[in-house]
Structure formats: structure tokens, C-alpha cells
Amino acid sequence: MARLPRLVEALLALGVLASLVSTALFFRAHGYLPQPFVFDTNDTFMDWFNTAYWANNAGAYDVWRSIYPPLSFVFLDLASLPGCYLSSPFHARDCDGFARFTIYALYALNVWLGWLSFRRADRATAPMRAIAFGLGLPLLFTLERGNLILAALPCFMLAHGPLLRSEGWRALAVAATINFKPYLLLPALGRAFSREWRPLEWAGLATIGLYLLTLAAVGGGTPGEIVSNTANWIVYQGGQVWNEVNYSTSYAPLLMLRLAPIPLLDFVPSQTVERIEWLVPLIIRASQVVALLALAAAWVQPRALSPQRIAALLLGVYLVTQSPGGYTQAFLLFLVFLERWKGAGPIAAIVSAYLLCLVADWPLASILELNSNGWLSGRPVIPSFGLTAGHFLRPGLVVLILWALSLDSLARVARAHRLHRPTLGLA
């Protein structure tokens, strides 16, 4: 029986590899990456180079209206060749070989740290989980975008994984994750539920200290500027419905489909749209409730759940509520792949994580067909994109992970409660 979990995970990892091969064959035949990769086939790496342009030029917060904390600009300034950023971000992409090397090096670092973390957690399943994590859709999507998750994820793995023993280094890793991606404050707050106040204090001080240092270095990125720019960004994203739906962690963007500049009802029956509008808020609210119940239970029995489980619950409830981009699944999948194949809840979450790693989608209806240039292939392409099964299945798998871990957490706390009286005082 002990071999059965390894066999199942091996088959799931092979499925991820097969999907990657299928996508590679599609790219060779058509010259562009299929959905859910971004349909602007000339935009590869531009999350990196658009930001790096403003790291090398004035106006990041008052002209470009960035929502990134200053650490992103300090890091990209160090990872750039300044002479390449005199005209445009697209010119910089072709000019700055050091930046392109850094993108690939960070991807390799993420794969390596993932492997080390999974091996420390469980040697038997580490190869399969490292393959799925390293060659799966979330991390490959992040690589194709050149998103700064590539820089934040190694810090996240050190902050929340099993590799670091020193609380001081762990606090610095937490500080870096939050200063790269502020929503990663949520998993960092998991220490409060296990009542580990000293590490939480250290992490808080390190986060503030790193922010102040980078704020002084950049000369911009005050809390007021970031809040104001975030409000502007939310309005902007409201007009980018298709980008939001294309690769999402949440069903929330589906509620904006009626506002999309596409003839939606030509492809989806009106009854289906009405059901989506009724079901989505219900799914989100129910998921929030079950996760909050699990977190409340963790507070009552602070030793019943691992820090990784609590961090996964906090991050999962955020990703179900709203989507900061499908590539953010990489953070959640890392935490899920640290779980043991034991119990219905963890098993369901692990299987869902493998499915989220599949580099594939199933087209349902074609909506957009463009004449464009494929930067990766270096030739003209005619990409076709539309509604896919992944638009509906991937957010559902994130919901399933949250429910599976939440219900299992409630069961674990209940068992612990029968054995030990809860400690309600401050530890």
C-alpha cells in the first residue's frame, strides 16, 4: 500500500510532462504558446522589462503609477544594464542580455529550491512534486511573463518551507516576500494563529526596515502613493476583463464578463451567464466561511496544524476571493506539495495541485484571432484565443484545495481538542 501513493503521484507527474510536450509541439507548429499563456505573443518577458524601464528612469510612481513597493525597483536596477533603457522597454528586452540571464537564473533557482524543500519534507514523493512544480503551468507562465514572482518565490520558499532553521534569516525572507508582493503578508500572519509572537515581531521589524531602506534608495513609493496608484490600477483592471479571466485563481473575474468588449452571449447561453452570476458569490462566501472556521480552530489548538497548513489557508482564502494573476498559484502549490499523502483532505489538495500544473487547456469557443509577431519564435503568427474549460476548472481546483485543507484542519483540531484542553491565553 505504501507504493500506491508514489505510483499515483508518478502518473500525475507524467501527465504534467505529457502536457508540456504537447504545448511544445503546438509552439513548434504555430509559433506561439497556446492558452492560458497571454494572447499578446509579442509581450514575452514584458512584466520584467516594463518595470525595469522605470527602475532605470524617473517617474515610476507619479508617471507610470506603479503599485510595486520600492524593493522591486532596487532589485531591477541592480539586475539591469542601464544603457539599454534609453528608449523603450521593448528595446531593453532585446538589448539587456544580463536581465534575460537573470530571469532564467531565477527560474532555475526556484526549481532547485523547490526540489530541496520537497526532498526535506518527503524524499519518496520529492521527484514527482519537483517535476510538477518546476515544469508546471504556474511557474512556466511566470517565466514567460518575466514576472517578479521569480524573485519573490525563492524568498517565500525559504520563509515558509523547511530549509531554514534560523528565525533571523526566516524573518528576512518574510520581509523580502512582503516587499516584493504585499499580499504575501497574509501567509506571514500565520504565526499569529500558532501564537509564535517573537518570530512574528522579528518579521514585522524586518519588513518595515527593508521597506524604509528601499524607500530611501528609490525616493518614491510612499504608502500614500501606493494606495492611490492601487485605486487607479483597480479601475484600469476593470477594463481588462479578458486578461483577468484568462488565467485566474478566482471565479470573481467571471462576474465582469458581461462588461467585456466581446459578444459574450454569442458564445455562452444567457441562462449560463445568470447561473454564474448567482453561483460565484455563493462559492466565494462559502469558501471564506469554511477557511475562517479552520483558522479560528487553529487559534484554539495552535499545535494541531503545521505553519505551512495555516499559511496555505490564509493564502488560499485570498486567492479564492480575488485573483492577483494565475501565476500566484505557485505560492499555494508550493505549500500544498509540502503536505503528506495522508487523509482525504491532503490527498484531494495534492491531486488538485498536480492538475493545476498541467500545461494545457481545452478550447470551447474561439473569440479573438490576431495578426501578431511571436517574439519567442521570431516570426509572424496568427494566434486564436477564446473561452476554454480552464477558465472554469482552474478556479474550481483552487476552491477545492481550500475546502479540502479547511475540512481536514477542522478534523485535526477536533481530534486534538479531545486529547488536550485548548490554551486560550497568550503564549
C-alpha positions in Angstrom: 0.0 0.0 0.0 2.9 2.4 0.7 3.8 2.2 -3.0 0.4 3.2 -4.2 0.7 6.9 -3.4 4.1 7.1 -5.2 2.6 5.4 -8.2 -0.4 7.8 -8.3 1.9 10.8 -8.0 4.3 9.4 -10.6 1.3 9.1 -13.1 0.2 12.7 -12.2 3.8 14.0 -12.8 3.9 12.1 -16.1 0.6 13.8 -17.0 2.3 17.2 -16.4 5.3 16.2 -18.5 2.9 15.0 -21.3 1.1 18.3 -21.3 4.4 20.2 -21.5 5.4 18.1 -24.5 2.0 18.8 -26.2 2.4 22.5 -25.6 6.0 22.4 -27.0 4.7 20.7 -30.1 2.0 23.3 -30.5 4.6 26.0 -30.2 6.8 24.4 -32.9 3.8 24.1 -35.3 2.2 27.5 -34.7 5.0 29.8 -33.4 3.2 30.9 -30.2 2.2 29.5 -26.8 -1.5 28.4 -26.5 -3.9 29.4 -23.8 -3.8 30.1 -21.0 -0.5 31.9 -21.9 -1.1 35.6 -22.7 -2.5 36.1 -26.2 -0.2 39.1 -26.9 2.5 36.9 -28.4 4.9 39.9 -28.6 4.7 40.6 -24.9 7.0 37.8 -23.5 9.1 39.0 -20.5 7.5 42.4 -20.5 6.3 42.2 -16.9 10.0 42.4 -16.2 11.2 44.9 -18.7 8.2 47.3 -18.3 9.1 47.6 -14.7 12.9 47.6 -15.3 12.4 50.5 -17.6 11.1 52.6 -14.7 13.8 51.3 -12.4 16.2 53.0 -14.7 14.2 56.1 -15.4 12.4 58.6 -13.2 8.6 58.6 -12.8 7.8 55.1 -11.5 5.2 56.3 -9.1 4.0 59.6 -10.5 4.1 58.9 -14.2 3.8 55.1 -14.6 1.8 54.9 -11.4 3.3 51.7 -10.2 1.8 49.7 -7.3 5.0 47.8 -6.7 6.9 48.6 -3.4 10.3 50.1 -3.8 12.2 46.8 -3.4 11.2 45.8 -6.9 12.9 48.8 -8.4 16.0 48.5 -6.3 16.3 44.8 -7.4 15.7 45.5 -11.1 18.1 48.4 -11.1 20.8 46.0 -9.9 19.8 43.4 -12.5 19.9 45.8 -15.5 22.3 47.2 -17.9 21.5 50.9 -17.7 22.5 51.8 -21.3 19.7 49.5 -22.6 16.9 51.6 -21.1 17.2 54.9 -23.0 14.3 54.4 -25.5 11.7 51.8 -24.7 11.1 48.6 -22.7 10.9 46.6 -25.9 14.3 47.8 -27.0 15.6 47.0 -23.5 14.3 43.4 -23.8 16.4 42.8 -26.9 19.4 44.8 -25.6 19.8 43.6 -22.0 21.2 40.2 -22.1 22.1 40.3 -18.4 18.4 40.8 -17.4 17.4 37.9 -19.6 20.1 35.7 -18.0 18.8 36.8 -14.6 15.2 35.7 -15.5 16.4 32.2 -16.5 18.7 32.0 -13.4 15.9 32.9 -11.1 13.7 30.2 -12.7 16.4 27.6 -12.2 16.8 28.8 -8.6 13.1 28.3 -8.0 13.2 24.8 -9.4 16.3 23.9 -7.3 14.8 25.3 -4.0 11.5 23.5 -4.7 13.4 20.2 -5.1 15.4 20.8 -1.9 12.2 21.7 0.0 10.2 18.7 -1.2 13.1 16.4 -0.5 13.4 17.7 3.0 9.6 17.2 3.5 9.4 13.7 2.0 12.1 12.1 -0.1 9.8 9.5 -1.7 7.5 12.0 -3.4 10.0 14.8 -3.9 11.0 13.9 -7.6 7.3 13.9 -8.8 6.4 17.1 -6.9 9.6 18.9 -8.1 8.8 17.9 -11.7 5.2 19.2 -11.4 6.2 22.4 -9.6 9.2 23.2 -11.8 7.7 22.3 -15.2 4.1 23.0 -14.4 1.9 25.8 -15.8 2.2 28.4 -12.9 6.0 28.6 -12.9 6.3 28.4 -16.7 3.6 31.2 -17.0 5.7 33.2 -14.5 8.8 32.6 -16.6 7.1 33.6 -19.9 5.8 36.8 -18.3 9.2 37.6 -16.6 7.1 38.4 -13.5 8.8 39.4 -10.3 7.3 36.4 -8.6 10.5 34.8 -10.0 12.4 36.9 -7.4 9.8 36.6 -4.6 9.2 32.9 -4.8 12.7 31.8 -3.6 12.3 34.1 -0.6 8.8 32.6 0.0 10.2 29.1 0.0 12.9 30.0 2.5 10.3 31.9 4.6 7.7 29.1 4.7 9.5 26.0 3.8 11.6 23.5 5.8 15.1 24.7 4.7 15.9 27.5 7.1 16.3 26.9 10.9 17.4 30.4 11.9 14.5 32.6 12.8 16.5 35.6 11.9 17.1 34.5 8.3 13.5 33.4 8.1 12.4 36.9 9.2 14.5 38.5 6.4 13.0 36.1 3.9 9.5 37.0 5.0 10.4 40.7 4.8 11.5 40.2 1.2 8.4 38.4 0.2 6.1 41.1 1.5 8.2 43.9 0.0 8.0 42.2 -3.4 4.4 41.1 -3.2 2.4 42.8 -0.4 -0.4 40.2 -0.5 2.1 37.7 0.9 1.6 39.5 4.2 -1.3 37.1 4.7 0.6 33.8 4.9 3.2 35.6 7.1 0.4 36.3 9.6 0.1 32.5 10.1 2.5 32.9 13.0 -0.2 34.7 14.9 -2.6 31.7 14.7 0.1 29.5 16.2 0.9 32.3 18.7 4.6 32.5 17.8 4.8 36.1 18.7 8.6 36.6 18.7 9.2 35.4 15.1 6.2 37.5 14.0 7.7 40.6 15.7 11.1 40.0 14.0 9.4 39.5 10.7 7.4 42.7 11.1 10.5 44.7 12.1 12.5 43.3 9.2 9.6 44.1 6.8 9.4 47.7 7.9 13.2 48.1 7.9 13.6 46.8 4.4 10.8 49.0 3.2 12.3 52.1 4.7 15.8 51.3 3.2 14.4 50.7 -0.3 12.1 53.8 0.0 15.1 55.9 0.7 17.1 54.3 -2.2 14.3 54.8 -4.7 13.0 58.2 -3.4 9.4 57.1 -4.0 6.8 54.5 -3.2 5.3 56.0 0.0 2.2 54.3 1.4 0.1 57.2 0.1 1.4 56.8 -3.4 0.9 53.0 -3.5 -2.6 53.3 -2.1 -3.5 56.0 -4.7 -2.0 54.0 -7.5 -3.7 50.8 -6.4 -7.1 52.6 -6.7 -6.1 53.7 -10.2 -5.0 50.1 -11.0 -8.3 48.6 -9.9 -10.2 50.9 -12.3 -7.7 50.1 -15.1 -8.1 46.3 -14.5 -11.9 46.7 -14.7 -11.4 47.4 -18.4 -9.1 44.4 -18.8 -11.7 41.7 -18.2 -10.4 39.2 -20.7 -6.9 39.3 -19.2 -8.4 38.8 -15.8 -10.5 35.8 -16.8 -7.8 34.1 -19.0 -5.7 32.8 -16.1 -7.3 33.4 -12.7 -7.3 31.9 -9.3 -10.8 33.1 -8.5 -14.2 33.0 -10.1 -14.6 36.7 -9.3 -13.5 37.9 -12.7 -16.3 35.9 -14.3 -18.7 38.4 -12.8 -17.2 41.1 -15.1 -17.8 39.1 -18.3 -21.0 41.0 -19.1 -18.9 44.2 -19.2 -16.3 42.7 -21.6 -16.0 44.2 -25.1 -16.9 40.8 -26.6 -20.3 39.5 -27.8 -20.4 37.0 -24.9 -24.0 35.8 -25.4 -23.0 34.7 -28.9 -20.9 32.0 -27.3 -22.5 31.4 -23.9 -26.3 31.0 -23.3 -27.8 33.7 -21.2 -29.0 31.1 -18.6 -25.4 30.0 -18.1 -24.3 33.6 -17.5 -27.2 34.1 -15.0 -26.2 30.9 -13.2 -22.6 32.0 -13.0 -23.7 35.4 -11.5 -25.7 33.5 -8.9 -23.2 30.8 -8.1 -19.9 32.8 -8.0 -20.7 34.9 -4.9 -22.1 31.9 -3.1 -19.0 29.8 -3.8 -16.7 32.6 -2.7 -18.6 33.4 0.5 -18.9 29.7 1.5 -15.2 29.2 0.9 -14.3 32.2 3.0 -16.5 30.9 5.8 -15.0 27.4 5.9 -11.5 28.7 5.8 -12.2 31.2 8.6 -13.7 28.4 10.7 -10.5 26.4 10.2 -8.3 29.4 11.1 -10.4 30.0 14.2 -10.0 26.4 15.2 -6.2 26.7 14.6 -6.2 29.6 17.1 -7.9 27.3 19.7 -5.5 24.5 19.1 -2.3 26.2 17.9 -0.2 23.0 17.7 -2.8 21.0 15.7 -1.8 22.4 12.4 1.6 23.0 10.7 2.8 26.5 9.9 2.6 25.6 6.2 -1.0 24.5 6.5 -2.0 27.7 8.2 -0.1 29.8 5.6 -1.9 27.8 2.9 -5.3 28.5 4.4 -4.6 32.3 4.6 -3.2 32.5 1.1 -6.0 30.2 -0.3 -8.8 32.3 1.0 -7.3 35.4 -0.6 -6.8 33.7 -4.0 -10.4 32.4 -4.0 -11.7 35.9 -3.1 -9.8 37.7 -5.9 -7.1 36.9 -8.4 -3.8 38.7 -8.5 -2.9 36.5 -11.5 -2.9 32.8 -12.2 0.9 32.6 -11.6 0.3 33.3 -7.9 -0.8 29.7 -7.7 2.9 28.9 -7.5 3.0 30.1 -3.8 0.0 28.0 -2.9 1.2 24.9 -4.8 4.5 25.0 -3.0 2.7 24.9 0.4 0.4 22.1 -0.8 3.3 20.0 -2.1 4.7 20.1 1.4 1.7 18.1 2.7 1.9 14.4 3.4 -0.2 12.0 1.3 -2.3 11.1 4.3 -6.0 11.6 4.7 -8.7 12.5 2.2 -8.2 16.3 2.5 -4.5 16.5 1.9 -4.8 13.8 -0.9 -7.5 15.9 -2.6 -5.4 19.0 -2.3 -2.3 17.3 -3.7 -4.1 15.9 -6.7 -5.7 19.3 -7.4 -2.2 20.8 -7.2 -1.0 18.4 -9.9 -4.0 19.2 -12.1 -3.3 22.9 -11.8 0.3 22.2 -13.0 -1.0 20.8 -16.3 0.3 22.9 -19.2 -2.8 22.6 -21.3 -6.3 23.8 -21.9 -9.5 22.7 -23.7 -10.9 25.4 -26.1 -14.7 25.8 -26.0 -15.2 28.8 -28.4 -12.8 31.0 -30.4 -13.4 34.7 -29.8 -10.1 36.5 -30.8 -7.9 36.0 -33.8 -5.0 38.3 -34.2 -2.2 39.0 -36.7 0.9 39.5 -34.5 4.6 38.8 -34.1 5.7 35.9 -32.0 8.7 37.1 -30.0 9.7 33.7 -28.8 9.5 32.1 -32.3 10.8 35.2 -34.1 8.2 35.0 -36.9 4.6 36.4 -37.7 1.8 34.4 -36.1 -2.0 34.3 -36.1 -3.0 33.5 -32.5 -6.5 32.4 -31.8 -7.9 32.6 -28.3 -11.3 32.2 -26.7 -13.3 30.6 -23.9 -11.7 27.4 -22.5 -12.5 24.8 -19.9 -9.6 26.1 -17.8 -11.5 29.4 -17.2 -14.0 27.4 -15.2 -11.9 24.5 -13.9 -8.8 26.2 -12.5 -10.6 28.5 -10.1 -12.6 25.5 -9.0 -9.5 23.5 -8.2 -8.2 26.4 -6.0 -11.6 26.3 -4.3 -11.3 22.5 -3.9 -7.8 22.9 -2.3 -9.1 25.4 0.2 -12.1 23.3 1.1 -10.0 20.1 1.4 -7.4 21.7 3.6 -10.0 23.5 5.7 -12.2 20.5 6.4 -9.1 18.4 7.2 -7.9 21.1 9.5 -11.2 21.2 11.4 -11.0 17.4 11.8 -7.4 17.6 13.1 -8.3 20.3 15.6 -11.3 18.3 16.7 -9.0 15.3 17.4 -6.5 17.5 19.2 -9.3 19.0 21.3 -10.4 15.6 22.5 -6.9 14.9 23.7 -5.9 18.3 25.1 -7.7 21.2 26.6 -7.4 24.4 24.4 -4.9 27.0 25.6 -6.7 30.4 25.2 -4.1 32.5 26.9 -1.3 34.3 25.1 1.7 32.1 24.8 
